[in-house]
Amino acid sequence: MNEKLRHEIIQLSLGGASHRKIARRLGVSRAQVKRVIREHDGARTEGAPHPDLPAPKARRPSVLDPHESFLRETLERYPDITATRLLEDLQARGFKGKYTIVRERLGELRPSGQKQPVVRFETAPGQQAQMDYSPFELDFRREGRLKVHAFSYVLGYSRRQYLCFVESQDFATTIREHVRAFAYLGGVAHECLYDNMKVVVSGFDGEEPIYNPRFLAFATHYGFRPWACRRRRPQTKGKVERPFLYILKNLLNGRTFETLEHLNRFTLWWLEHRADVRLHRETKRRPLDLWEEERRHLRPLPAHPYDTAVVVYRVVDVEGYVSFRENKYSAPWQLLGELVAVRVTEGELIVYGKDLSESARHELFPRSEVGKKRTVKEHRPCGREDLSREVLLERFGALLPAGAQFLERLLERRRYGKNEAARILGLLTLYRKEDLIAAIERAARYGAYSFSSVERILGLEAEPRPALEAMAEENRHELRELCEGERIEPRATSEYQHLLEEEAEEKEDDQNGEAD
C-alpha cells in the first residue's frame, strides 16, 4: 500500500467515515483499513519507527511459549547446549513440537558471539618474518596437472617476499626453502611466525606449543626464534596470508607453464620485476625500498649453511639396488645384502659403504616419477654370475662360522637361493645380529634351509629392532662425517638452570603483588 492511499484512508477516517464506507470508496478491504488506522493511532500515541527502518514484526504465539522460563534457565546453566539436546529435555516435559522451532528459538535466546576485531600491528625492521604454505592445483603443459605448494616467507617490516613452489611440505623441503629465503633476503629476521604445522610444532601442552626439536636445532643454527601463533586464529599471520591472493591474481592468473621448474624460474623474475617494486597497499611504499632500510637489521647468515639433506638406511637388494620413493638406484655389487646409509639432497642420492665412504652418487628422480631405475655400469659384476655367489659367501662367512655351509645348502635346495640369501641378510634391518645368527643356526639344525624358516624362527623367538638404532650404535662416531658445516652440540641441562630460577622469581613477585 502506497503513502497516497494510506493518507486518503486517514483523512476519511478523521472525517468520520466508517471502515466499511472507506473500504468501498477506495476499493480496499476493511482489514486493510483497520490496520492502517491502528498503525496511525499507535504511531501518534507510542511513537513511530524511523521511516527507513522496517517495523518490528509482532511475535506470533508459539508452542514453545509455555517453556520460555525453562529455556532461559537451561541456557543460563548450559550456554553451549545444542538444539538436539534441548529438544530431548523439552520432549520429556511434554513438548510436541519439532527440531526446527527449537533451533530458531535457541538462536534468538542465545547471545551470538561477536568476533574480536583484528588489530593490525607493525614490527620494527628485522624483528619479525612470517612463513606459510598455500596449496595450488596447476596444469603444466609437459607434466600435466600437479598439486603444488607455495612456500612463502615475508619480512614483516618491508613486506619483501621469497616465494617458491614445491611438491611437498615435509621437513627437508621446509628447511631447504628457509635456507634459500634467508640467502635471497640477505639475512634472517629475529623471530618468525608460523601456524601449527608439524614441521615446527610437534604437539601442545594445554595451549602451549611444544616445538619440534629438529626445527629448534635449525633455528638455533640461524639464531632466530620460532613463534607458533594461537590455534584457530590464522589472521595473526595476515602479512603472509594476504599475499597468496595477490599471487593467484597476478602471478598465476592468465599464465601457463611448461614445468614446475619453469614456474619457479618465472616466479623469481616476477618477484624482482613485479612484487618487489609495486606500491604496497598498507605501507604505501615499495617493498624493495623498505628492504634497503631493513636489511642491516637482519641477523647475518652463518658461514656454513644448515645441512638440509636427509639420511635414510637401506639394504642393497639382490639386484644391487637401494630404493627411495618407489624408485631404485644402483650400488656397487660388493654391497649386496649390506645395510647402507643413503644421503638424499634436493637433487642427488648418495650411497655410503660400510665404512661410510661414498660408494655411489645418482641424480634424484622427481617426485612425480615412480617405478624407475638408475644404473651405473661399473656397479655391475662385469657379467660374472659367480661374483654374486662370492659376495654372498663372504657375507655369510663373516656372519657366523657355519654361514658358508648354510648358504651352500640353501643354494642347492632352493630354486631362487640367491634371492632368499639376500633377503636373509636383509633381516639385519629388523633384528639384532645375534638373533639372526641364532635363527640361522636353529634352521640349520632342523635342515630348514630357506628364508621363510629363518623369518618364522625370528618372529617366534626375537624382538624386532629398528635399523636406525642398529646403525647408530655401530657407527655413531662416523655418522657425524655425513653432515657438512658446523655441528650443533646439545646444551648441558645446567645452562637452562637460570631460566628456572628466573621463572621462580617471577612467580614469587606475582604472588607478592597479589598479596599487596
Secondary structure by P-SEA (a helix, b strand, c coil): ccaaaaaaaaaaaaacccaaaaaaaacccaaaaaaaaaaaaaaaacccccccccccccccccccccaaaaaaaaaaacccccaaaaaaaaaaacccccaaaaaaaaaaaccccccccbbbbbbccccbbbbbbbbbbbbbccccccbbbbbbbbccccccbbbbbbccccaaaaaaaaaaaaaaacccccbbbbccccccccccccccccccaaaaaaaaaabbbbbbccccccccaaaaaaaaaaaaaccccccccccaaaaaaaaaaaaaccccccccccccccaaaaaaacccccccccccccccccccccccccccccccccbbbbccccccccbbbbbbcccbbbbbcccccccccccccccccccbbbbbcccccccccaaaaaaaaaaaaaaccaaaaaaaaaaacccaaaaaaaaaaaccccccaaaaaaaaaaaaaaccccaaaaaaaaaccbbbbbaaaaaaaacccccccccccccccccccccaaaaaaaaaaaaaaaaaaaac
